[in-house]
Amino acid sequence: MEFKVGEVVVYPHHGAAMIKDIEQREMGGETLEYLVLQINQSDLVVRVPSKNAELVGVRDVVGKEGLEKVFAVLREEDVEEAGNWSRRYKANQERLASGDINKVAEVVRDLWRRDQDRGLSAGEKRMLAKARQILVGELALAKPVDEKKADTMEEEIQATIERHRAAGLVEDKSVTTSLDSENDIDLADLSFDDKE
């Protein structure tokens, strides 16, 4: 993967980041090239050796196909994590740290649904907020929309799911995944187009 200053990439566990600089640093008598990443939604600056960037999970922003997959993940039935709170929390931490936007979407989906059903612990609430921040940040970059619009889109998705639950179209607090089912949630009315 070739990196350029000004390019936007995704850094695991922090989300979207801009490559502010590519600098040379000497370590142990060897000169190494580092990517200087400015995390978009914070003041955090991360330096990653260029040769290890892909290894640590630095990747391009998701494209159109990836975006469709994210929305499919948000519509899928959630799979209850086996085990107690600490195992579920650890599994969600691992999914967030993976840098895979689909796994981040799974965390958002599962924690949001758990919050609707039973409520979340303080730690899980913080994790949900972090996962939403990462997801919304990348959604905003995947299509040329701002974060406010991406937040609105996510809220519309959640509201659509809730309407279907309230109408009895969806059972067991989960969304069907069968594309042929009459119970499918139709998210086609959601768009990235600006509404006045």
N, C-alpha and C positions, 0 to 999 in steps of 0.2 A: 504494500500500500504506500503510495507516494503522498507526502504531506506538504502543504504550502501554508505560509503565513496568511492569516485571514480566513482560512477554511474552518468550517464548523464541524466538529466531530462529537461523538458521545463517549464520555468517560464513565466506566462502571461506578455505580453507587452515588454519583453526583449528577449525571445527566449531561445535557448539552454543554459544550465548552468550545471556545474559540482559540485557535492556535495564534497566540500573540507574537511568538518569536520562535525561531529555531536557533539554539545557541550551542556553542562548543564549550565543553568543560573538561578539565583534566582530572582524571581519577586514577590513582595508582600508576602514574606514568603513562597512562593511555588517554588519548583525546577521544571523548565520546560526544555524539550529537544528541541534544535533548530537545524535546518539544516542550514549550512553555504554554500550558493550557490555562486560560482564564475561564473558570466555571461561570456560566451565564447567570445563574440565579443566586450568586453569592460573590463575596470578595476573594474567595479561595483561588490561589494560583498553585498549579501542580506541575512539576517537572517530571517528564517521563523519557527515559532513553528511547530514541527513535527505533532502535533495533528491537526493543522489547514492547513497543506500543501495541501491536496486535496480540502479543502474548498476555498482556494485562487487560485486554479487552477494549482498547480504543478502536472505534469503528465509525463508519460513515452514518449519517442520519438515515433512518428508514425511508424507503421510497414508497411509491403508490401501492405496490403489491404488499409490502410490509405493513403499510397503514391499514389495508383491508384486513390483514391477518390480525392486527391489534384489535380492530373492532369485532372480529369473529371471536377472539379470545374473551373480550368483555361480555359477549352474548352467551358464551358457553356455560354449561352447568358447572358449578363449583364442586370440586372434589374435597370433601372434608378431610383435613389432615388427620392421620392417625396419631394417637398419643395425646399427651397433655399439652398445656399451654407452652411450656418451655420448648418442647419438640416442634410445635407448630411455629413458634416464634423463630427458632433457629432455622427451620426450613424456609421461612419467608425471608430471613436475612440473607440466606444463601441465594435465593432467587433474585433479590435486589442487587446483591454484589456481582451477579453474573454479567450484568451489563446488557442482557438480552431483553429487548423492549417487550417481547411477548411474556416473559417471566415477570417483568414489572407489572404488566397489565393483569396477570393472574393474581398478583399480590393485591392490587387495587380492587379487583373484582371480588376476591374471597374475603378480604378484610371489610370491604364496604358491606357486603351481604351479611357477614357476621355481626357487624355493627347494627344493621337494621333488625336482625333477629334477636340478638342477645346483648348487644353492647360490647365495647372493647375495653381492655385494660388501658391504662395511661400509656404504657410502652407500645401497645399495638396502635393506639391512636396516633402517636408520633410516627410510627412506621407507615401508617396509611397516609399521613400528611406528606411524608418524604416520598413515598411511591407515587402519589398523585403529582407532586412537584416534578419529579423526573418524567412521568408520562406526559403531562401537559406541556412541559418544556419541549419534549421531542415532537409531540403532535403539532405544536406551533411551528417547528422548523420543517416538518415533513411537508406541510403545505404552507404557502406564504400567508400565514395569519398571525396575529399577535397572541400573546398568552391569554389575554382576557377572552378572546374568541374561542380559544382551545378549551378554557375552563367552562365557558358556556356550552360548548359541544358536549363535554363530559357530563355536565349537569342535565342536558337534554337526554342523553343516553340513559342516565339513572332515572330520570322522570318517566321516560318511556317504559322502562322495565317496571317501575312502580305502578304505572297505570294498568299495565297488563296483569300484574299481580292482583291489584284491586278489582279488576274486572273478572278475575277467576280464569284468565287465559293461561296463566302459568301456575303450576302447582309446586309445592315444596320449596318455595322461596328460591327457585333456580329457573334459569331460562333454558328452553328446549334447544337442542342443537340440530334437530332434524330439519333439513331445508324444505321437505315436502309437507311438513306438519302445518295444519291450519292455525296452530297456536304460536307460530313463529312471531317474533317481534320484528316489525318492519322498521328498520332505521333508515330507510331510503329517504325519508323526509328531512333528515339531518343533512346539512351541507356546510361547506366552508365559505359559502358566498356571504358577503356582508349584507345584513338586513338593516334597513334604515329605521 
